[in-house]
Amino acid sequence: MKKMTCKQLGGACDLEFHANSFEEIAEMSKNHGMEMFQKGDEAHLKAMNEMQELMKSPEAMKNWFEDKRREFDELPD
Ligand SMILES: [Zn+2]
């Protein structure tokens, strides 16, 4: 199992996610982001806005994802 924090995945807090694949951890981070969004958490709203800006460019989004995947792959198990 590898671990990444909400912050490392483009979020805003130090909550840790544990998963065996990048897809899994990305999904966990997304669900957590949605939950915090629904709670109206300001730090996460800001982080999500920044992600949405990034998503306007498919190229930038792809690069971001590949960077994070590499970061995940390089983590010790
Ligand atoms: Zn968070």
N, CA, C, O and the ligand as a Tripos MOL2 file, in Angstrom:
@<TRIPOS>MOLECULE
protein
  309   307    78     0     0
PROTEIN
NO_CHARGES

@<TRIPOS>ATOM
      1 N           0.8340   -1.2050    0.0000 N.3       1 MET1
      2 CA          0.0000    0.0000    0.0000 C.3       1 MET1
      3 C           0.8680    1.2540    0.0000 C.2       1 MET1
      4 O           1.8710    1.3280    0.7090 O.2       1 MET1
      5 N           0.4820    2.2060   -0.7770 N.am      2 LYS2
      6 CA          1.2030    3.4630   -0.7910 C.3       2 LYS2
      7 C           0.3050    4.5410   -0.2270 C.2       2 LYS2
      8 O          -0.9160    4.3950   -0.1610 O.2       2 LYS2
      9 N           0.9420    5.6350    0.1820 N.am      3 LYS3
     10 CA          0.1570    6.6830    0.8230 C.3       3 LYS3
     11 C           0.4920    8.0370    0.2400 C.2       3 LYS3
     12 O           1.6560    8.3680    0.0150 O.2       3 LYS3
     13 N          -0.5590    8.8210   -0.0040 N.am      4 MET4
     14 CA         -0.3750   10.2030   -0.4310 C.3       4 MET4
     15 C          -1.3620   11.0480    0.3490 C.2       4 MET4
     16 O          -2.4080   10.5630    0.7820 O.2       4 MET4
     17 N          -1.0200   12.3180    0.5240 N.am      5 THR5
     18 CA         -1.9400   13.1810    1.2600 C.3       5 THR5
     19 C          -2.8370   13.9480    0.2960 C.2       5 THR5
     20 O          -2.5630   14.0660   -0.8980 O.2       5 THR5
     21 N          -3.9130   14.4590    0.8660 N.am      6 CYS6
     22 CA         -4.8470   15.3060    0.1190 C.3       6 CYS6
     23 C          -4.0740   16.4150   -0.6060 C.2       6 CYS6
     24 O          -4.2950   16.6660   -1.7910 O.2       6 CYS6
     25 N          -3.1610   17.0740    0.1260 N.am      7 LYS7
     26 CA         -2.3520   18.1640   -0.4490 C.3       7 LYS7
     27 C          -1.5370   17.7040   -1.6490 C.2       7 LYS7
     28 O          -1.4730   18.3900   -2.6690 O.2       7 LYS7
     29 N          -0.9130   16.5320   -1.5180 N.am      8 GLN8
     30 CA         -0.0840   16.0280   -2.6210 C.3       8 GLN8
     31 C          -0.9180   15.7870   -3.8700 C.2       8 GLN8
     32 O          -0.4070   15.8200   -4.9900 O.2       8 GLN8
     33 N          -2.2170   15.5440   -3.6630 N.am      9 LEU9
     34 CA         -3.0910   15.2410   -4.7880 C.3       9 LEU9
     35 C          -3.9120   16.4620   -5.2150 C.2       9 LEU9
     36 O          -4.9820   16.3310   -5.8090 O.2       9 LEU9
     37 N          -3.3960   17.6260   -4.9060 N.am     10 GLY10
     38 CA         -4.0490   18.8490   -5.3590 C.3      10 GLY10
     39 C          -5.1310   19.3510   -4.4270 C.2      10 GLY10
     40 O          -5.8850   20.2600   -4.7750 O.2      10 GLY10
     41 N          -5.2120   18.7600   -3.2330 N.am     11 GLY11
     42 CA         -6.2180   19.1870   -2.2590 C.3      11 GLY11
     43 C          -5.6700   20.2210   -1.2990 C.2      11 GLY11
     44 O          -4.7970   21.0150   -1.6490 O.2      11 GLY11
     45 N          -6.1960   20.2000   -0.0770 N.am     12 ALA12
     46 CA         -5.8530   21.2900    0.8350 C.3      12 ALA12
     47 C          -5.5580   20.8630    2.2730 C.2      12 ALA12
     48 O          -5.2810   21.7220    3.1100 O.2      12 ALA12
     49 N          -5.6070   19.5720    2.5880 N.am     13 CYS13
     50 CA         -5.3410   19.1740    3.9700 C.3      13 CYS13
     51 C          -4.3450   18.0100    4.0090 C.2      13 CYS13
     52 O          -3.8710   17.5430    2.9730 O.2      13 CYS13
     53 N          -4.0440   17.5630    5.2090 N.am     14 ASP14
     54 CA         -3.0320   16.5240    5.3710 C.3      14 ASP14
     55 C          -3.6190   15.1340    5.5330 C.2      14 ASP14
     56 O          -2.9210   14.2140    5.9590 O.2      14 ASP14
     57 N          -4.8750   14.9710    5.2040 N.am     15 LEU15
     58 CA         -5.5080   13.6610    5.2830 C.3      15 LEU15
     59 C          -4.7560   12.6800    4.3780 C.2      15 LEU15
     60 O          -4.4130   13.0100    3.2430 O.2      15 LEU15
     61 N          -4.5090   11.4870    4.8850 N.am     16 GLU16
     62 CA         -3.7570   10.5020    4.1100 C.3      16 GLU16
     63 C          -4.6820    9.4810    3.4480 C.2      16 GLU16
     64 O          -5.6400    8.9940    4.0480 O.2      16 GLU16
     65 N          -4.3600    9.1780    2.2020 N.am     17 PHE17
     66 CA         -5.0760    8.1270    1.4810 C.3      17 PHE17
     67 C          -4.1220    6.9620    1.2690 C.2      17 PHE17
     68 O          -2.9400    7.1620    0.9920 O.2      17 PHE17
     69 N          -4.6290    5.7650    1.3980 N.am     18 HIS18
     70 CA         -3.8040    4.5780    1.2060 C.3      18 HIS18
     71 C          -4.4060    3.7470    0.0890 C.2      18 HIS18
     72 O          -5.5960    3.4340    0.1170 O.2      18 HIS18
     73 N          -3.5870    3.3870   -0.9020 N.am     19 ALA19
     74 CA         -4.0990    2.5870   -2.0050 C.3      19 ALA19
     75 C          -2.9690    1.8430   -2.6960 C.2      19 ALA19
     76 O          -1.7920    2.1470   -2.5020 O.2      19 ALA19
     77 N          -3.3500    0.8630   -3.5050 N.am     20 ASN20
     78 CA         -2.3570    0.0850   -4.2520 C.3      20 ASN20
     79 C          -2.1510    0.5990   -5.6630 C.2      20 ASN20
     80 O          -1.1320    0.3110   -6.2910 O.2      20 ASN20
     81 N          -3.1140    1.3600   -6.1640 N.am     21 SER21
     82 CA         -2.9440    1.8860   -7.5210 C.3      21 SER21
     83 C          -3.2420    3.3800   -7.5340 C.2      21 SER21
     84 O          -3.9470    3.9030   -6.6700 O.2      21 SER21
     85 N          -2.6920    4.0380   -8.5230 N.am     22 PHE22
     86 CA         -2.8970    5.4740   -8.6340 C.3      22 PHE22
     87 C          -4.3710    5.7940   -8.9040 C.2      22 PHE22
     88 O          -4.9030    6.7760   -8.3870 O.2      22 PHE22
     89 N          -5.0270    4.9560   -9.7200 N.am     23 GLU23
     90 CA         -6.4460    5.1570  -10.0290 C.3      23 GLU23
     91 C          -7.2740    5.1740   -8.7460 C.2      23 GLU23
     92 O          -8.1720    5.9940   -8.5560 O.2      23 GLU23
     93 N          -6.9190    4.2130   -7.8680 N.am     24 GLU24
     94 CA         -7.6390    4.0700   -6.6070 C.3      24 GLU24
     95 C          -7.4710    5.3190   -5.7240 C.2      24 GLU24
     96 O          -8.4320    5.8430   -5.1620 O.2      24 GLU24
     97 N          -6.2350    5.7640   -5.6300 N.am     25 ILE25
     98 CA         -5.9630    6.8980   -4.7420 C.3      25 ILE25
     99 C          -6.5460    8.1840   -5.3380 C.2      25 ILE25
    100 O          -6.9910    9.0620   -4.5990 O.2      25 ILE25
    101 N          -6.5450    8.2960   -6.6480 N.am     26 ALA26
    102 CA         -7.1210    9.4720   -7.2930 C.3      26 ALA26
    103 C          -8.6240    9.5270   -7.0240 C.2      26 ALA26
    104 O          -9.1870   10.6010   -6.8120 O.2      26 ALA26
    105 N          -9.2680    8.3540   -7.0350 N.am     27 GLU27
    106 CA        -10.6970    8.2580   -6.7750 C.3      27 GLU27
    107 C         -11.0080    8.6430   -5.3160 C.2      27 GLU27
    108 O         -11.9810    9.3450   -5.0410 O.2      27 GLU27
    109 N         -10.1660    8.1720   -4.3990 N.am     28 MET28
    110 CA        -10.3640    8.4910   -2.9800 C.3      28 MET28
    111 C         -10.2230    9.9850   -2.7350 C.2      28 MET28
    112 O         -10.9930   10.5900   -1.9900 O.2      28 MET28
    113 N          -9.2220   10.5590   -3.3820 N.am     29 SER29
    114 CA         -8.9890   11.9840   -3.2230 C.3      29 SER29
    115 C         -10.1480   12.7900   -3.8090 C.2      29 SER29
    116 O         -10.5450   13.8220   -3.2670 O.2      29 SER29
    117 N         -10.6790   12.2970   -4.9210 N.am     30 LYS30
    118 CA        -11.8100   12.9710   -5.5730 C.3      30 LYS30
    119 C         -13.0470   12.9340   -4.6630 C.2      30 LYS30
    120 O         -13.7270   13.9440   -4.4780 O.2      30 LYS30
    121 N         -13.3190   11.7630   -4.1080 N.am     31 ASN31
    122 CA        -14.4780   11.6220   -3.2170 C.3      31 ASN31
    123 C         -14.3520   12.5140   -1.9850 C.2      31 ASN31
    124 O         -15.3180   13.1400   -1.5490 O.2      31 ASN31
    125 N         -13.1570   12.5580   -1.4440 N.am     32 HIS32
    126 CA        -12.9090   13.4090   -0.2870 C.3      32 HIS32
    127 C         -13.1010   14.8800   -0.6670 C.2      32 HIS32
    128 O         -13.6920   15.6530    0.0880 O.2      32 HIS32
    129 N         -12.5970   15.2540   -1.8360 N.am     33 GLY33
    130 CA        -12.7380   16.6300   -2.3110 C.3      33 GLY33
    131 C         -14.1990   17.0260   -2.4430 C.2      33 GLY33
    132 O         -14.5880   18.1340   -2.0750 O.2      33 GLY33
    133 N         -15.0210   16.0920   -2.9820 N.am     34 MET34
    134 CA        -16.4520   16.3500   -3.1570 C.3      34 MET34
    135 C         -17.1290   16.5370   -1.8020 C.2      34 MET34
    136 O         -17.9850   17.4050   -1.6300 O.2      34 MET34
    137 N         -16.7250   15.7030   -0.8440 N.am     35 GLU35
    138 CA        -17.3050   15.7740    0.4960 C.3      35 GLU35
    139 C         -16.9910   17.1320    1.1310 C.2      35 GLU35
    140 O         -17.8640   17.7700    1.7190 O.2      35 GLU35
    141 N         -15.7530   17.5550    1.0070 N.am     36 MET36
    142 CA        -15.3480   18.8310    1.5840 C.3      36 MET36
    143 C         -16.0110   19.9830    0.8370 C.2      36 MET36
    144 O         -16.3390   21.0120    1.4270 O.2      36 MET36
    145 N         -16.2040   19.7980   -0.4580 N.am     37 PHE37
    146 CA        -16.8910   20.7990   -1.2730 C.3      37 PHE37
    147 C         -18.3180   20.9790   -0.7650 C.2      37 PHE37
    148 O         -18.8020   22.1020   -0.6200 O.2      37 PHE37
    149 N         -18.9840   19.8530   -0.4970 N.am     38 GLN38
    150 CA        -20.3620   19.9030    0.0040 C.3      38 GLN38
    151 C         -20.4490   20.5490    1.3790 C.2      38 GLN38
    152 O         -21.4480   21.1850    1.7140 O.2      38 GLN38
    153 N         -19.3890   20.3800    2.1780 N.am     39 LYS39
    154 CA        -19.3500   21.0070    3.5010 C.3      39 LYS39
    155 C         -19.0110   22.4870    3.3990 C.2      39 LYS39
    156 O         -19.1140   23.2260    4.3780 O.2      39 LYS39
    157 N         -18.6040   22.9130    2.2040 N.am     40 GLY40
    158 CA        -18.2560   24.3090    1.9940 C.3      40 GLY40
    159 C         -16.9210   24.6870    2.6160 C.2      40 GLY40
    160 O         -16.7090   25.8390    2.9950 O.2      40 GLY40
    161 N         -16.0230   23.7130    2.7190 N.am     41 ASP41
    162 CA        -14.7010   23.9940    3.2900 C.3      41 ASP41
    163 C         -13.9040   24.9220    2.3700 C.2      41 ASP41
    164 O         -13.6320   24.5990    1.2140 O.2      41 ASP41
    165 N         -13.5390   26.0800    2.9180 N.am     42 GLU42
    166 CA        -12.9500   27.1250    2.0860 C.3      42 GLU42
    167 C         -11.6300   26.7350    1.4200 C.2      42 GLU42
    168 O         -11.4200   27.0000    0.2360 O.2      42 GLU42
    169 N         -10.7440   26.1020    2.1940 N.am     43 ALA43
    170 CA         -9.4400   25.7120    1.6500 C.3      43 ALA43
    171 C          -9.6080   24.7380    0.4920 C.2      43 ALA43
    172 O          -8.9010   24.8330   -0.5120 O.2      43 ALA43
    173 N         -10.5470   23.7970    0.6310 N.am     44 HIS44
    174 CA        -10.7730   22.8290   -0.4440 C.3      44 HIS44
    175 C         -11.4720   23.4690   -1.6390 C.2      44 HIS44
    176 O         -11.2120   23.0980   -2.7830 O.2      44 HIS44
    177 N         -12.3580   24.4290   -1.3760 N.am     45 LEU45
    178 CA        -13.0160   25.1220   -2.4790 C.3      45 LEU45
    179 C         -11.9730   25.8320   -3.3340 C.2      45 LEU45
    180 O         -12.0410   25.8240   -4.5630 O.2      45 LEU45
    181 N         -11.0110   26.4450   -2.6580 N.am     46 LYS46
    182 CA         -9.9500   27.1650   -3.3560 C.3      46 LYS46
    183 C          -9.1050   26.1770   -4.1730 C.2      46 LYS46
    184 O          -8.7810   26.4300   -5.3330 O.2      46 LYS46
    185 N          -8.7610   25.0650   -3.5530 N.am     47 ALA47
    186 CA         -7.9590   24.0510   -4.2500 C.3      47 ALA47
    187 C          -8.7080   23.5150   -5.4620 C.2      47 ALA47
    188 O          -8.1100   23.2770   -6.5110 O.2      47 ALA47
    189 N         -10.0250   23.3220   -5.3160 N.am     48 MET48
    190 CA        -10.8190   22.7950   -6.4310 C.3      48 MET48
    191 C         -10.9250   23.7990   -7.5660 C.2      48 MET48
    192 O         -10.9250   23.4290   -8.7400 O.2      48 MET48
    193 N         -11.0150   25.0820   -7.2020 N.am     49 ASN49
    194 CA        -11.0400   26.1170   -8.2350 C.3      49 ASN49
    195 C          -9.7660   26.0930   -9.0510 C.2      49 ASN49
    196 O          -9.7870   26.2360  -10.2740 O.2      49 ASN49
    197 N          -8.6500   25.9090   -8.3510 N.am     50 GLU50
    198 CA         -7.3660   25.8510   -9.0520 C.3      50 GLU50
    199 C          -7.3050   24.6380   -9.9800 C.2      50 GLU50
    200 O          -6.7650   24.7180  -11.0830 O.2      50 GLU50
    201 N          -7.8640   23.5130   -9.5220 N.am     51 MET51
    202 CA         -7.8960   22.3180  -10.3610 C.3      51 MET51
    203 C          -8.7660   22.5380  -11.5800 C.2      51 MET51
    204 O          -8.4530   22.0720  -12.6760 O.2      51 MET51
    205 N          -9.8730   23.2600  -11.3760 N.am     52 GLN52
    206 CA        -10.7670   23.5140  -12.5100 C.3      52 GLN52
    207 C         -10.1010   24.3970  -13.5640 C.2      52 GLN52
    208 O         -10.2980   24.2130  -14.7650 O.2      52 GLN52
    209 N          -9.3090   25.3570  -13.0890 N.am     53 GLU53
    210 CA         -8.5340   26.1870  -14.0050 C.3      53 GLU53
    211 C          -7.6120   25.3070  -14.8510 C.2      53 GLU53
    212 O          -7.5100   25.4540  -16.0690 O.2      53 GLU53
    213 N          -6.9510   24.3900  -14.1530 N.am     54 LEU54
    214 CA         -6.0100   23.4760  -14.7960 C.3      54 LEU54
    215 C          -6.7200   22.6060  -15.8360 C.2      54 LEU54
    216 O          -6.1820   22.3330  -16.9100 O.2      54 LEU54
    217 N          -7.9380   22.1770  -15.4960 N.am     55 MET55
    218 CA         -8.6930   21.2690  -16.3700 C.3      55 MET55
    219 C          -9.1370   21.9260  -17.6670 C.2      55 MET55
    220 O          -9.5300   21.2440  -18.6130 O.2      55 MET55
    221 N          -9.0740   23.2740  -17.7100 N.am     56 LYS56
    222 CA         -9.4470   23.9710  -18.9380 C.3      56 LYS56
    223 C          -8.4700   23.6300  -20.0540 C.2      56 LYS56
    224 O          -8.7980   23.7310  -21.2370 O.2      56 LYS56
    225 N          -7.2840   23.2310  -19.6680 N.am     57 SER57
    226 CA         -6.2960   22.8100  -20.6500 C.3      57 SER57
    227 C          -6.0670   21.3110  -20.5270 C.2      57 SER57
    228 O          -5.4600   20.8440  -19.5640 O.2      57 SER57
    229 N          -6.5590   20.5550  -21.5180 N.am     58 PRO58
    230 CA         -6.4060   19.0930  -21.4460 C.3      58 PRO58
    231 C          -4.9430   18.6880  -21.3460 C.2      58 PRO58
    232 O          -4.6030   17.6960  -20.7010 O.2      58 PRO58
    233 N          -4.0850   19.4630  -21.9900 N.am     59 GLU59
    234 CA         -2.6480   19.1720  -21.9620 C.3      59 GLU59
    235 C          -2.0820   19.3360  -20.5480 C.2      59 GLU59
    236 O          -1.3440   18.4780  -20.0630 O.2      59 GLU59
    237 N          -2.4310   20.4370  -19.9000 N.am     60 ALA60
    238 CA         -1.9590   20.7060  -18.5410 C.3      60 ALA60
    239 C          -2.4860   19.6460  -17.5760 C.2      60 ALA60
    240 O          -1.7800   19.1940  -16.6740 O.2      60 ALA60
    241 N          -3.7330   19.2650  -17.7880 N.am     61 MET61
    242 CA         -4.3580   18.2670  -16.9360 C.3      61 MET61
    243 C          -3.6440   16.9250  -17.0810 C.2      61 MET61
    244 O          -3.3810   16.2260  -16.1030 O.2      61 MET61
    245 N          -3.3430   16.5930  -18.3300 N.am     62 LYS62
    246 CA         -2.6540   15.3360  -18.6160 C.3      62 LYS62
    247 C          -1.2800   15.3330  -17.9650 C.2      62 LYS62
    248 O          -0.8760   14.3390  -17.3610 O.2      62 LYS62
    249 N          -0.5580   16.4480  -18.0890 N.am     63 ASN63
    250 CA          0.7680   16.5530  -17.4680 C.3      63 ASN63
    251 C           0.6880   16.4230  -15.9580 C.2      63 ASN63
    252 O           1.5110   15.7550  -15.3330 O.2      63 ASN63
    253 N          -0.3150   17.0720  -15.3820 N.am     64 TRP64
    254 CA         -0.4910   17.0220  -13.9220 C.3      64 TRP64
    255 C          -0.6990   15.5750  -13.4840 C.2      64 TRP64
    256 O          -0.0780   15.1030  -12.5310 O.2      64 TRP64
    257 N          -1.5800   14.8860  -14.1970 N.am     65 PHE65
    258 CA         -1.8960   13.4990  -13.8610 C.3      65 PHE65
    259 C          -0.6810   12.5950  -13.9860 C.2      65 PHE65
    260 O          -0.4420   11.7280  -13.1450 O.2      65 PHE65
    261 N           0.0840   12.8140  -15.0530 N.am     66 GLU66
    262 CA          1.2780   11.9920  -15.2610 C.3      66 GLU66
    263 C           2.3280   12.2490  -14.1870 C.2      66 GLU66
    264 O           3.0060   11.3280  -13.7310 O.2      66 GLU66
    265 N           2.4540   13.5180  -13.7900 N.am     67 ASP67
    266 CA          3.3680   13.8780  -12.6980 C.3      67 ASP67
    267 C           2.9980   13.1620  -11.4180 C.2      67 ASP67
    268 O           3.8490   12.5930  -10.7350 O.2      67 ASP67
    269 N           1.7010   13.2000  -11.1020 N.am     68 LYS68
    270 CA          1.2270   12.6030   -9.8570 C.3      68 LYS68
    271 C           1.3620   11.0870   -9.8960 C.2      68 LYS68
    272 O           1.6860   10.4550   -8.8910 O.2      68 LYS68
    273 N           1.1120   10.5180  -11.0550 N.am     69 ARG69
    274 CA          1.2320    9.0720  -11.2030 C.3      69 ARG69
    275 C           2.6920    8.6500  -10.9720 C.2      69 ARG69
    276 O           2.9680    7.6390  -10.3270 O.2      69 ARG69
    277 N           3.6110    9.4480  -11.5140 N.am     70 ARG70
    278 CA          5.0280    9.1640  -11.3340 C.3      70 ARG70
    279 C           5.3870    9.2700   -9.8540 C.2      70 ARG70
    280 O           6.0960    8.4250   -9.3060 O.2      70 ARG70
    281 N           4.8810   10.3270   -9.2220 N.am     71 GLU71
    282 CA          5.1410   10.5260   -7.7920 C.3      71 GLU71
    283 C           4.6460    9.2990   -7.0110 C.2      71 GLU71
    284 O           5.3290    8.7980   -6.1170 O.2      71 GLU71
    285 N           3.4600    8.8330   -7.3660 N.am     72 PHE72
    286 CA          2.8840    7.6730   -6.7050 C.3      72 PHE72
    287 C           3.7280    6.4320   -6.9360 C.2      72 PHE72
    288 O           4.0200    5.6830   -6.0030 O.2      72 PHE72
    289 N           4.1170    6.2210   -8.1870 N.am     73 ASP73
    290 CA          4.9160    5.0300   -8.5450 C.3      73 ASP73
    291 C           6.2510    4.9980   -7.8010 C.2      73 ASP73
    292 O           6.7680    3.9290   -7.4790 O.2      73 ASP73
    293 N           6.7990    6.1800   -7.5350 N.am     74 GLU74
    294 CA          8.1050    6.2460   -6.8880 C.3      74 GLU74
    295 C           8.0480    6.0830   -5.3770 C.2      74 GLU74
    296 O           9.0820    5.9340   -4.7270 O.2      74 GLU74
    297 N           6.8650    6.1100   -4.8260 N.am     75 LEU75
    298 CA          6.7250    5.9470   -3.3750 C.3      75 LEU75
    299 C           7.0710    4.5250   -2.9570 C.2      75 LEU75
    300 O           6.8300    3.5700   -3.6950 O.2      75 LEU75
    301 N           7.6370    4.3990   -1.7610 N.am     76 PRO76
    302 CA          7.8680    3.0280   -1.2680 C.3      76 PRO76
    303 C           6.5450    2.3760   -0.8820 C.2      76 PRO76
    304 O           5.6060    3.0630   -0.4800 O.2      76 PRO76
    305 N           6.4690    1.0630   -1.0020 N.am     77 ASP77
    306 CA          5.2280    0.3580   -0.6500 C.3      77 ASP77
    307 C           5.0310    0.3250    0.8660 C.2      77 ASP77
    308 O           4.0420   -0.2270    1.3490 O.2      77 ASP77
    309 ZN         -8.4700   17.3980    2.1320 Zn       78 ZN78
@<TRIPOS>BOND
     1     1     2 1
     2     2     3 1
     3     3     4 2
     4     3     5 am
     5     5     6 1
     6     6     7 1
     7     7     8 2
     8     7     9 am
     9     9    10 1
    10    10    11 1
    11    11    12 2
    12    11    13 am
    13    13    14 1
    14    14    15 1
    15    15    16 2
    16    15    17 am
    17    17    18 1
    18    18    19 1
    19    19    20 2
    20    19    21 am
    21    21    22 1
    22    22    23 1
    23    23    24 2
    24    23    25 am
    25    25    26 1
    26    26    27 1
    27    27    28 2
    28    27    29 am
    29    29    30 1
    30    30    31 1
    31    31    32 2
    32    31    33 am
    33    33    34 1
    34    34    35 1
    35    35    36 2
    36    35    37 am
    37    37    38 1
    38    38    39 1
    39    39    40 2
    40    39    41 am
    41    41    42 1
    42    42    43 1
    43    43    44 2
    44    43    45 am
    45    45    46 1
    46    46    47 1
    47    47    48 2
    48    47    49 am
    49    49    50 1
    50    50    51 1
    51    51    52 2
    52    51    53 am
    53    53    54 1
    54    54    55 1
    55    55    56 2
    56    55    57 am
    57    57    58 1
    58    58    59 1
    59    59    60 2
    60    59    61 am
    61    61    62 1
    62    62    63 1
    63    63    64 2
    64    63    65 am
    65    65    66 1
    66    66    67 1
    67    67    68 2
    68    67    69 am
    69    69    70 1
    70    70    71 1
    71    71    72 2
    72    71    73 am
    73    73    74 1
    74    74    75 1
    75    75    76 2
    76    75    77 am
    77    77    78 1
    78    78    79 1
    79    79    80 2
    80    79    81 am
    81    81    82 1
    82    82    83 1
    83    83    84 2
    84    83    85 am
    85    85    86 1
    86    86    87 1
    87    87    88 2
    88    87    89 am
    89    89    90 1
    90    90    91 1
    91    91    92 2
    92    91    93 am
    93    93    94 1
    94    94    95 1
    95    95    96 2
    96    95    97 am
    97    97    98 1
    98    98    99 1
    99    99   100 2
   100    99   101 am
   101   101   102 1
   102   102   103 1
   103   103   104 2
   104   103   105 am
   105   105   106 1
   106   106   107 1
   107   107   108 2
   108   107   109 am
   109   109   110 1
   110   110   111 1
   111   111   112 2
   112   111   113 am
   113   113   114 1
   114   114   115 1
   115   115   116 2
   116   115   117 am
   117   117   118 1
   118   118   119 1
   119   119   120 2
   120   119   121 am
   121   121   122 1
   122   122   123 1
   123   123   124 2
   124   123   125 am
   125   125   126 1
   126   126   127 1
   127   127   128 2
   128   127   129 am
   129   129   130 1
   130   130   131 1
   131   131   132 2
   132   131   133 am
   133   133   134 1
   134   134   135 1
   135   135   136 2
   136   135   137 am
   137   137   138 1
   138   138   139 1
   139   139   140 2
   140   139   141 am
   141   141   142 1
   142   142   143 1
   143   143   144 2
   144   143   145 am
   145   145   146 1
   146   146   147 1
   147   147   148 2
   148   147   149 am
   149   149   150 1
   150   150   151 1
   151   151   152 2
   152   151   153 am
   153   153   154 1
   154   154   155 1
   155   155   156 2
   156   155   157 am
   157   157   158 1
   158   158   159 1
   159   159   160 2
   160   159   161 am
   161   161   162 1
   162   162   163 1
   163   163   164 2
   164   163   165 am
   165   165   166 1
   166   166   167 1
   167   167   168 2
   168   167   169 am
   169   169   170 1
   170   170   171 1
   171   171   172 2
   172   171   173 am
   173   173   174 1
   174   174   175 1
   175   175   176 2
   176   175   177 am
   177   177   178 1
   178   178   179 1
   179   179   180 2
   180   179   181 am
   181   181   182 1
   182   182   183 1
   183   183   184 2
   184   183   185 am
   185   185   186 1
   186   186   187 1
   187   187   188 2
   188   187   189 am
   189   189   190 1
   190   190   191 1
   191   191   192 2
   192   191   193 am
   193   193   194 1
   194   194   195 1
   195   195   196 2
   196   195   197 am
   197   197   198 1
   198   198   199 1
   199   199   200 2
   200   199   201 am
   201   201   202 1
   202   202   203 1
   203   203   204 2
   204   203   205 am
   205   205   206 1
   206   206   207 1
   207   207   208 2
   208   207   209 am
   209   209   210 1
   210   210   211 1
   211   211   212 2
   212   211   213 am
   213   213   214 1
   214   214   215 1
   215   215   216 2
   216   215   217 am
   217   217   218 1
   218   218   219 1
   219   219   220 2
   220   219   221 am
   221   221   222 1
   222   222   223 1
   223   223   224 2
   224   223   225 am
   225   225   226 1
   226   226   227 1
   227   227   228 2
   228   227   229 am
   229   229   230 1
   230   230   231 1
   231   231   232 2
   232   231   233 am
   233   233   234 1
   234   234   235 1
   235   235   236 2
   236   235   237 am
   237   237   238 1
   238   238   239 1
   239   239   240 2
   240   239   241 am
   241   241   242 1
   242   242   243 1
   243   243   244 2
   244   243   245 am
   245   245   246 1
   246   246   247 1
   247   247   248 2
   248   247   249 am
   249   249   250 1
   250   250   251 1
   251   251   252 2
   252   251   253 am
   253   253   254 1
   254   254   255 1
   255   255   256 2
   256   255   257 am
   257   257   258 1
   258   258   259 1
   259   259   260 2
   260   259   261 am
   261   261   262 1
   262   262   263 1
   263   263   264 2
   264   263   265 am
   265   265   266 1
   266   266   267 1
   267   267   268 2
   268   267   269 am
   269   269   270 1
   270   270   271 1
   271   271   272 2
   272   271   273 am
   273   273   274 1
   274   274   275 1
   275   275   276 2
   276   275   277 am
   277   277   278 1
   278   278   279 1
   279   279   280 2
   280   279   281 am
   281   281   282 1
   282   282   283 1
   283   283   284 2
   284   283   285 am
   285   285   286 1
   286   286   287 1
   287   287   288 2
   288   287   289 am
   289   289   290 1
   290   290   291 1
   291   291   292 2
   292   291   293 am
   293   293   294 1
   294   294   295 1
   295   295   296 2
   296   295   297 am
   297   297   298 1
   298   298   299 1
   299   299   300 2
   300   299   301 am
   301   301   302 1
   302   302   303 1
   303   303   304 2
   304   303   305 am
   305   305   306 1
   306   306   307 1
   307   307   308 2
@<TRIPOS>SUBSTRUCTURE
     1 MET1         2 RESIDUE 1 A MET
     2 LYS2         6 RESIDUE 1 A LYS
     3 LYS3        10 RESIDUE 1 A LYS
     4 MET4        14 RESIDUE 1 A MET
     5 THR5        18 RESIDUE 1 A THR
     6 CYS6        22 RESIDUE 1 A CYS
     7 LYS7        26 RESIDUE 1 A LYS
     8 GLN8        30 RESIDUE 1 A GLN
     9 LEU9        34 RESIDUE 1 A LEU
    10 GLY10       38 RESIDUE 1 A GLY
    11 GLY11       42 RESIDUE 1 A GLY
    12 ALA12       46 RESIDUE 1 A ALA
    13 CYS13       50 RESIDUE 1 A CYS
    14 ASP14       54 RESIDUE 1 A ASP
    15 LEU15       58 RESIDUE 1 A LEU
    16 GLU16       62 RESIDUE 1 A GLU
    17 PHE17       66 RESIDUE 1 A PHE
    18 HIS18       70 RESIDUE 1 A HIS
    19 ALA19       74 RESIDUE 1 A ALA
    20 ASN20       78 RESIDUE 1 A ASN
    21 SER21       82 RESIDUE 1 A SER
    22 PHE22       86 RESIDUE 1 A PHE
    23 GLU23       90 RESIDUE 1 A GLU
    24 GLU24       94 RESIDUE 1 A GLU
    25 ILE25       98 RESIDUE 1 A ILE
    26 ALA26      102 RESIDUE 1 A ALA
    27 GLU27      106 RESIDUE 1 A GLU
    28 MET28      110 RESIDUE 1 A MET
    29 SER29      114 RESIDUE 1 A SER
    30 LYS30      118 RESIDUE 1 A LYS
    31 ASN31      122 RESIDUE 1 A ASN
    32 HIS32      126 RESIDUE 1 A HIS
    33 GLY33      130 RESIDUE 1 A GLY
    34 MET34      134 RESIDUE 1 A MET
    35 GLU35      138 RESIDUE 1 A GLU
    36 MET36      142 RESIDUE 1 A MET
    37 PHE37      146 RESIDUE 1 A PHE
    38 GLN38      150 RESIDUE 1 A GLN
    39 LYS39      154 RESIDUE 1 A LYS
    40 GLY40      158 RESIDUE 1 A GLY
    41 ASP41      162 RESIDUE 1 A ASP
    42 GLU42      166 RESIDUE 1 A GLU
    43 ALA43      170 RESIDUE 1 A ALA
    44 HIS44      174 RESIDUE 1 A HIS
    45 LEU45      178 RESIDUE 1 A LEU
    46 LYS46      182 RESIDUE 1 A LYS
    47 ALA47      186 RESIDUE 1 A ALA
    48 MET48      190 RESIDUE 1 A MET
    49 ASN49      194 RESIDUE 1 A ASN
    50 GLU50      198 RESIDUE 1 A GLU
    51 MET51      202 RESIDUE 1 A MET
    52 GLN52      206 RESIDUE 1 A GLN
    53 GLU53      210 RESIDUE 1 A GLU
    54 LEU54      214 RESIDUE 1 A LEU
    55 MET55      218 RESIDUE 1 A MET
    56 LYS56      222 RESIDUE 1 A LYS
    57 SER57      226 RESIDUE 1 A SER
    58 PRO58      230 RESIDUE 1 A PRO
    59 GLU59      234 RESIDUE 1 A GLU
    60 ALA60      238 RESIDUE 1 A ALA
    61 MET61      242 RESIDUE 1 A MET
    62 LYS62      246 RESIDUE 1 A LYS
    63 ASN63      250 RESIDUE 1 A ASN
    64 TRP64      254 RESIDUE 1 A TRP
    65 PHE65      258 RESIDUE 1 A PHE
    66 GLU66      262 RESIDUE 1 A GLU
    67 ASP67      266 RESIDUE 1 A ASP
    68 LYS68      270 RESIDUE 1 A LYS
    69 ARG69      274 RESIDUE 1 A ARG
    70 ARG70      278 RESIDUE 1 A ARG
    71 GLU71      282 RESIDUE 1 A GLU
    72 PHE72      286 RESIDUE 1 A PHE
    73 ASP73      290 RESIDUE 1 A ASP
    74 GLU74      294 RESIDUE 1 A GLU
    75 LEU75      298 RESIDUE 1 A LEU
    76 PRO76      302 RESIDUE 1 A PRO
    77 ASP77      306 RESIDUE 1 A ASP
    78 ZN78       309 GROUP 0 **** ****
